[in-house]
Each structure stands twice: as structure tokens, then as C-alpha cells.
């Protein structure tokens, strides 16, 4: 996947015994750790900053997925194109 600041890279995902597992980058403290360090209460400013970041990440991921889908759809090896090539021959 594309490297997006603030979104961890996925290195591996799969099954290990009876567990589903994923290996990703560790980007920093979790929200749980930050909440404990702030005495279990975020300020309004912190909540608004988190909401702004979450919306930006969601928009960036959606935009990247649109680009990937568009590139796959219009690639010469797309299944529809292969099927049309076979019909034309």
C-alpha cells in the first residue's frame, strides 16, 4: 500500500494456529495510554484535534483507494479487458 503519514504499514496478516494476526508499524502511544496519562479525561481541544486527524486519515485512505481502483480498472490486464480481447479474436 502507499505510505501515508499516520497510518501504519502492514507487513503480514494471516492465521497463526487459531488466531488471526497482523504485523504493523508501531507509530507511538495508544489512545488508552494517552487517556491514562491525562487522568482519564481529554480536553475539548484534544478531542477536536483527534477528530480532525481521523477525518483526514479517512479521506486520504478513501482517495488512495479510488486511485488504486481507477488504475486497476484501466490497466491493460484488467479481467474485463482480457475477456473483451478474447471475444475480439
C-alpha positions, -999 to +999 in steps of 0.1 A: +000+000+000+010+036-003+029+051+026+005+076+044+018+095+074+000+084+105-012+051+090+009+020+098+023-002+071+010-037+071+039-063+069+019-095+073-016-107+080-029-142+084-037-171+107-014-185+134-029-216+150-065-205+159-057-168+159-060-141+133-028-119+133-015-088+117+020-073+119+021-035+115+043-005+124+041+008+160+035+046+155+035+057+191+014+057+222-021+043+220-052+064+229-055+043+260-021+052+272-027+089+264-060+087+283-044+072+314-016+099+312-042+126+311-060+113+342-088+097+322-101+129+307-093+145+273-097+183+269-121+196+242-091+207+222-076+172+223-109+156+212-113+181+183-077+175+172-082+138+172-114+141+153-097+163+127-069+137+123-093+108+120-113+126+093-081+135+074-069+099+075-102+085+063-103+110+034-067+102+025-073+064+025-105+068+005-087+089-021-058+064-023-083+036-028-101+055-056-067+059-074-059+022-069-093+012-082-091+035-112-056+022-120-067-014-118-099-008-138-079+009-166-049-014-166-044-035-198-046-067-178-079-060-162-102-091-164-128-072-185-102-062-210-089-097-212-124-110-218-130-084-245-097-093-261-107-130-262-140-122-278-125-099-304-101-125-316 
